[in-house]
Amino acid sequence: MTNPGLGDDIPVYVISVAAELSGLHPQTLRQYDRLGLVSPGRASGRGRRYSMRDIRTLREVQRLSQEEGINLAGIKRILELEDEVEKLHEHVFHLRNELDAARSAVARRSSAGESTGGELLPVRRTRLTIFNTSPPPEPDQ
């Protein structure tokens, strides 16, 4: 259903087409926009333009509402949490790539006989006591 030349986030569908693709009434799409459940792009004349990702979100809102009986405030929270989880997954992916690159660099240095600066050294346990050096409070008169 998507155009292979267009990304999922490119807002191309006018509200009537988005309504037909999502199975919802155009007025429902306007309400979901006002509530922040979906945020379509805007054309120069301020007309809404929906992306394929927006269409999928609209379908999911419809499913959660009709099949699961979740109210719109609950659906909004679910969508926010799903977005946060997606961002966290992406962040973890990048962190794993950085970690893999660092491990590879350390392995290359180790095999070349270079000092990595990351050797484990024995550490002695130390206790630290901190004394309060501020003057005592003035007594109330």
C-alpha positions as CSV (number, residue, x, y, z in Angstrom):
1,M,0.0,0.0,0.0
2,T,3.0,2.3,0.5
3,N,4.9,3.8,-2.4
4,P,8.4,2.3,-2.4
5,G,9.9,5.7,-3.3
6,L,8.4,7.3,-0.2
7,G,9.4,6.8,3.4
8,D,6.9,5.9,6.0
9,D,7.2,9.3,7.6
10,I,6.6,11.4,4.5
11,P,3.2,13.2,4.9
12,V,1.5,12.7,1.5
13,Y,-2.1,11.6,2.2
14,V,-4.9,14.2,2.4
15,I,-7.4,13.7,5.2
16,S,-10.0,12.0,3.0
17,V,-7.5,9.4,1.7
18,A,-6.1,8.9,5.3
19,A,-9.6,8.4,6.6
20,E,-10.3,5.8,3.9
21,L,-7.0,4.0,4.5
22,S,-7.5,3.9,8.2
23,G,-11.2,3.1,8.1
24,L,-12.1,6.2,10.2
25,H,-14.3,9.2,9.5
26,P,-12.3,12.4,8.7
27,Q,-13.9,14.1,11.7
28,T,-12.4,11.4,13.9
29,L,-9.0,12.1,12.4
30,R,-9.4,15.8,13.3
31,Q,-10.3,14.8,16.9
32,Y,-7.3,12.5,17.2
33,D,-5.1,15.3,15.9
34,R,-6.6,17.8,18.5
35,L,-6.0,15.2,21.3
36,G,-2.4,14.6,20.2
37,L,-2.9,10.9,19.3
38,V,-1.6,11.5,15.8
39,S,0.3,14.6,14.5
40,P,0.0,14.8,10.8
41,G,2.2,17.2,8.8
42,R,0.7,20.4,7.3
43,A,0.6,21.6,3.8
44,S,1.3,25.2,2.9
45,G,-2.4,25.9,3.1
46,R,-2.5,24.4,6.6
47,G,-4.2,21.2,5.3
48,R,-3.3,18.0,7.1
49,R,-1.1,15.5,5.4
50,Y,-0.8,12.0,6.8
51,S,2.1,9.6,6.4
52,M,1.9,5.9,6.3
53,R,3.2,5.8,9.9
54,D,0.2,8.0,10.8
55,I,-2.2,5.6,9.1
56,R,-0.8,2.7,11.1
57,T,-1.1,4.7,14.3
58,L,-4.8,5.5,13.4
59,R,-5.5,1.8,12.8
60,E,-3.8,1.0,16.2
61,V,-5.9,3.6,18.0
62,Q,-9.0,2.2,16.4
63,R,-8.0,-1.4,17.4
64,L,-7.2,-0.4,21.0
65,S,-10.4,1.5,21.4
66,Q,-12.8,-1.0,19.8
67,E,-11.2,-4.4,20.6
68,E,-9.5,-3.6,23.9
69,G,-12.0,-1.1,25.2
70,I,-9.2,1.4,26.2
71,N,-10.2,5.1,26.4
72,L,-8.4,7.7,24.4
73,A,-6.3,9.0,27.4
74,G,-5.1,5.4,28.0
75,I,-4.3,5.0,24.3
76,K,-2.4,8.3,24.2
77,R,-0.3,7.0,27.2
78,I,0.3,3.6,25.5
79,L,1.5,5.4,22.3
80,E,3.8,7.6,24.3
81,L,5.3,4.6,26.1
82,E,5.7,2.7,22.9
83,D,7.5,5.7,21.4
84,E,9.8,5.9,24.4
85,V,10.6,2.1,24.2
86,E,11.4,2.5,20.5
87,K,13.8,5.4,21.2
88,L,15.4,3.4,24.0
89,H,15.9,0.3,21.7
90,E,17.5,2.6,19.2
91,H,19.8,4.1,21.9
92,V,20.8,0.6,23.1
93,F,21.5,-0.4,19.5
94,H,23.9,2.5,19.1
95,L,25.5,1.9,22.5
96,R,26.1,-1.8,21.6
97,N,27.7,-0.7,18.3
98,E,30.0,1.7,20.2
99,L,30.9,-1.1,22.8
100,D,31.6,-3.6,20.0
101,A,33.9,-1.0,18.3
102,A,35.7,-0.3,21.5
103,R,36.2,-4.0,22.2
104,S,37.5,-4.5,18.7
105,A,40.0,-1.6,19.2
106,V,41.2,-3.0,22.5
107,A,41.6,-6.5,20.9
108,R,43.6,-5.0,18.0
109,R,45.9,-3.1,20.4
110,S,46.3,-6.2,22.6
111,S,47.2,-8.4,19.7
112,A,49.7,-5.8,18.5
113,G,51.4,-5.8,22.0
114,E,50.5,-2.2,22.7
115,S,49.5,-1.1,26.2
116,T,45.8,-0.5,26.2
117,G,45.7,1.5,29.4
118,G,42.7,-0.6,30.5
119,E,44.6,-3.2,32.5
120,L,43.1,-4.3,35.8
121,L,45.2,-3.3,38.7
122,P,44.7,-4.4,42.3
123,V,42.9,-1.8,44.4
124,R,43.1,-1.6,48.2
125,R,39.9,-0.8,50.1
126,T,40.0,2.5,51.9
127,R,37.7,4.1,54.5
128,L,36.9,7.7,54.3
129,T,35.5,9.7,57.2
130,I,34.1,13.2,56.5
131,F,33.7,15.5,59.5
132,N,31.2,18.3,59.5
133,T,33.3,21.5,59.5
134,S,30.5,24.0,59.5
135,P,30.0,26.0,62.7
136,P,27.3,24.9,65.1
137,P,23.9,26.7,64.7
138,E,23.3,29.7,66.8
139,P,20.9,29.1,69.8
140,D,17.6,30.9,69.6
141,Q,17.3,33.7,72.1
